[in-house]
Amino acid sequence: MSSSQGQIVTFCQELDDLLDGGVQIGKITEFFGEPGVGKTQLAIQLGIDVQIPTEFGGVNGSALYVDTEGSFVARRARTIADSLLHHLRSQLSPEDLVPPSSSSVENSSTQDPSLSIIH
């Protein structure tokens, strides 16, 4: 892997350590295990985390989530995305925060920007 491709962090220190910093971009990483251990949760989390802007150490990417079992729950993805946005905003200084304009508030009810890059 070239260092310019980077990795997607999982926000689980132990897992990121096992993966040498996160899931490597440009490589196939397989997660497997018994039902209920969190594979779908991790896949949804990575689909959100790949969108982290480079200014926050992310890769500013996008995700394609293929659900072959019907286990994708959009509400759960929204919760994860909202938590990530809260975390990223907490990393900003007060002068970096820009209040949302009335037009962006209106648009937020029709399109969720935190999920707009997941296809």
Secondary structure, 3 states (H helix, E strand, C coil): CCCCCCEECCCCHHHHHHCCCCEECCCCCCCCCCCCCCHHHHHHHHHHHCCCCHHHCCCCCCECCCCCCCCCCHHHHHHHHHHHHHHHHHCCCHHHCCCCCHHHHHHHCCCCHHHCCEC
